Amino acid sequence: MPKSSNGAGKSLVRATLAIHEPPVGTGTTPGALIKTLGFDFNPAQLSLSRAAQWKVTPTVAVRRGAKPEFMGPEPRSMNLEVFFDSSARPTSNSVLKKVAALLSCCEVTAKSYAAKKPSPPWVIFQWGSFSTARFTAYVSSVNASYTLFGTTGVPIRATCQVQLHEIPGKTRRQNPTSGALTARRVHQVVAGDSLQSLAWREYGNANAWRAIAEANGIDDPSRLPTGTELVLPAAEEVRP
């Protein structure tokens, strides 16, 4: 159990899980943001894994073995423990709601069902500049253990084991002008941000704001509340 006096619980940068609608089409950019789930405590540890596929064809009567052939990388997977605690507010139902939000990641969303393309949400885990752990994924399992309850029976402490699996997008490539890798990322809106300014800063083209709006299901670009989590499509996904 994380301790609030030191370690992850005192970190100034809190981990979040952005829960999005799945895309309606065949793209790999998450749909509109459903909810940003903030962690009460940062994970004390998490595990990342990835594998590569290699193929070896046996040969007959050859002294040396056959040369392995690389078939491609496997998507990443991540396991993390999420701790929620509202024991300082024993009448709060925040733990109940946050665990319910995690469990809902394994259920079909109403919008995708209505669009006749049923799918659970797509999620993006984010923890400051820890870019290795940030990728678009689906939640394959949530195991919640409630360990403390209020006087009304509402849980006020819970530990959840969550397993994420990467949803592969387009292969990352080099930006010919800067040499930097391009990929989708999540931006938290700050005061003064607009879709046009974000598009100019991200893609060098203010007119690309429509791609950001479409990726996040924004109907009114003039309303951009501070703190909103926005998915910024990769540069190669934005039409010139």
C-alpha positions in Angstrom: 0.0 0.0 0.0 1.4 3.4 -1.0 2.3 5.7 1.9 1.1 9.3 1.8 4.1 10.5 3.8 6.7 9.9 1.1 7.3 8.2 -2.3 4.6 8.1 -5.0 1.9 9.7 -2.9 3.8 13.0 -2.6 4.7 13.4 -6.2 3.7 16.7 -7.8 2.9 15.0 -11.1 0.0 12.6 -10.8 -0.6 9.7 -13.1 -3.8 9.7 -15.1 -5.8 7.4 -17.3 -7.6 9.1 -20.2 -10.7 7.1 -21.2 -11.8 7.7 -24.8 -14.5 6.5 -27.1 -13.2 4.0 -29.6 -12.8 5.4 -33.2 -15.9 5.0 -35.4 -13.9 4.4 -38.5 -10.8 2.3 -39.2 -8.3 4.8 -37.8 -6.1 4.3 -34.8 -6.7 7.7 -33.2 -9.0 7.4 -30.0 -12.4 9.1 -30.2 -13.9 11.7 -27.9 -12.7 11.9 -24.3 -15.1 10.2 -21.9 -13.3 10.8 -18.6 -9.8 11.5 -17.3 -9.3 9.3 -14.2 -6.9 10.9 -11.8 -5.0 8.6 -9.4 -5.1 9.4 -5.7 -1.6 7.9 -5.5 0.9 7.3 -8.2 1.8 3.6 -8.9 4.5 2.3 -6.5 5.6 0.1 -9.4 4.4 -0.9 -12.9 5.7 -3.5 -15.3 6.1 -3.1 -19.1 6.7 -5.9 -21.5 7.2 -6.3 -25.2 8.3 -9.1 -27.5 9.6 -9.5 -31.0 8.6 -12.3 -33.4 11.4 -14.2 -35.1 11.0 -17.2 -37.5 13.6 -19.9 -37.9 13.2 -22.4 -40.7 14.9 -25.7 -40.0 17.3 -27.0 -42.7 18.4 -30.5 -43.5 22.0 -31.6 -43.7 23.4 -28.1 -43.1 26.2 -27.7 -40.7 25.1 -24.2 -39.6 21.6 -23.4 -38.5 19.3 -21.3 -40.6 19.4 -17.5 -40.2 16.5 -16.1 -38.1 14.0 -13.9 -39.9 12.5 -11.0 -38.1 8.7 -11.0 -38.4 7.9 -7.9 -36.5 7.4 -6.5 -33.0 4.6 -7.5 -30.6 2.4 -4.7 -29.1 3.4 -3.5 -25.6 1.6 -4.6 -22.5 1.6 -3.0 -19.0 0.5 -4.1 -15.6 0.0 -1.5 -12.9 -1.5 -1.3 -9.4 -3.9 1.6 -8.7 -4.6 2.6 -5.2 -7.7 4.7 -4.2 -8.3 6.0 -0.7 -10.9 8.4 0.7 -10.7 7.3 4.3 -10.1 10.9 5.3 -13.7 11.5 4.0 -15.6 8.4 5.1 -18.9 9.6 3.6 -17.3 10.1 0.1 -18.2 7.8 -2.7 -15.2 8.8 -4.9 -13.5 5.4 -4.5 -16.7 3.7 -5.7 -16.9 6.0 -8.7 -13.3 5.6 -9.7 -13.3 1.8 -9.5 -16.5 1.8 -11.5 -14.8 3.9 -14.2 -12.0 1.4 -14.4 -14.4 -1.5 -14.6 -16.3 0.3 -17.4 -13.2 0.1 -19.5 -14.1 -3.6 -20.1 -17.6 -2.8 -21.3 -18.9 -1.6 -24.7 -19.6 2.1 -24.8 -23.1 3.3 -25.7 -21.9 5.4 -28.6 -20.0 2.6 -30.3 -23.0 0.3 -29.9 -25.3 2.9 -31.4 -22.8 3.2 -34.3 -23.0 -0.6 -34.8 -19.3 -0.9 -34.1 -19.4 -2.1 -30.4 -16.2 -1.7 -28.6 -15.0 -0.9 -25.0 -13.2 2.4 -24.5 -9.6 3.0 -25.7 -7.3 4.4 -23.0 -4.1 6.4 -22.7 -2.0 6.1 -19.5 0.1 9.2 -18.8 2.5 10.0 -16.0 4.4 13.3 -16.6 7.4 12.7 -19.0 7.4 8.9 -18.6 6.9 8.6 -22.4 7.7 4.8 -22.5 4.5 4.1 -20.6 2.3 6.3 -22.7 0.6 4.6 -25.6 -3.0 4.0 -26.8 -4.3 0.8 -25.3 -7.3 -1.3 -24.3 -7.9 -2.6 -20.8 -7.9 -6.4 -20.8 -8.6 -6.9 -17.1 -9.4 -5.1 -13.9 -9.1 -6.8 -10.5 -10.5 -4.6 -7.7 -10.0 -5.4 -4.0 -12.0 -3.3 -1.6 -10.2 -3.2 1.8 -12.0 -0.5 3.8 -15.7 0.5 4.1 -17.6 3.5 5.5 -20.4 3.1 8.0 -22.9 2.9 5.2 -21.1 0.1 3.5 -19.6 2.3 0.7 -16.0 1.3 0.0 -13.5 4.0 0.9 -10.3 2.2 0.0 -9.5 -0.1 -2.9 -6.6 -1.6 -4.8 -7.0 -2.4 -8.5 -4.7 -4.5 -10.6 -5.1 -3.2 -14.2 -3.7 -4.8 -17.4 -3.3 -2.7 -20.6 -2.4 -3.9 -24.1 -1.2 -1.5 -26.8 -3.3 -0.8 -29.8 -0.7 -0.5 -32.6 -0.9 2.7 -34.7 1.0 3.8 -37.7 4.7 3.0 -37.7 6.7 5.8 -36.3 8.8 7.6 -38.8 11.4 10.4 -38.9 10.3 13.9 -39.5 12.4 15.0 -42.5 12.8 18.5 -41.2 13.6 17.9 -37.5 14.6 14.3 -37.3 12.1 13.8 -34.4 9.8 10.8 -34.1 6.2 11.7 -34.7 3.4 10.0 -32.7 0.1 10.7 -31.1 0.3 12.3 -27.6 -2.0 13.8 -25.0 -1.9 17.5 -24.1 -3.6 19.1 -21.1 -5.1 22.4 -21.9 -3.7 25.5 -20.1 -5.0 29.0 -19.9 -4.6 30.8 -23.3 -4.7 27.6 -25.3 -6.9 27.4 -28.4 -7.3 24.7 -31.0 -5.7 27.0 -33.6 -2.6 27.8 -31.4 -2.2 24.1 -30.6 -2.4 23.2 -34.3 0.2 25.9 -35.1 2.6 24.8 -32.3 2.2 21.1 -33.1 2.0 21.0 -36.9 3.0 24.5 -38.1 -0.5 25.0 -39.6 -3.3 26.7 -37.7 -5.9 25.2 -40.1 -5.0 21.8 -38.7 -7.2 22.6 -35.7 -10.0 20.6 -37.3 -8.0 17.4 -37.0 -7.6 18.0 -33.2 -11.4 18.8 -32.9 -12.3 15.6 -34.9 -10.0 13.4 -32.8 -11.6 14.7 -29.6 -15.2 15.0 -30.7 -15.2 18.8 -30.2 -18.3 20.5 -31.7 -17.6 24.0 -30.4 -13.9 24.9 -30.8 -14.4 28.2 -28.8 -15.1 26.2 -25.7 -11.9 24.7 -24.4 -11.9 24.4 -20.6 -8.6 24.5 -18.8 -7.5 21.1 -17.7 -9.1 19.2 -20.6 -7.1 16.3 -21.9 -6.7 16.5 -25.7 -5.4 13.8 -28.0 -3.0 15.4 -30.6 -2.9 13.2 -33.7 0.5 12.3 -35.2 1.7 14.7 -37.9 1.3 12.0 -40.6 -2.4 11.6 -39.7 -3.2 15.3 -40.3 -4.2 16.2 -43.8 -2.4 19.2 -45.2 
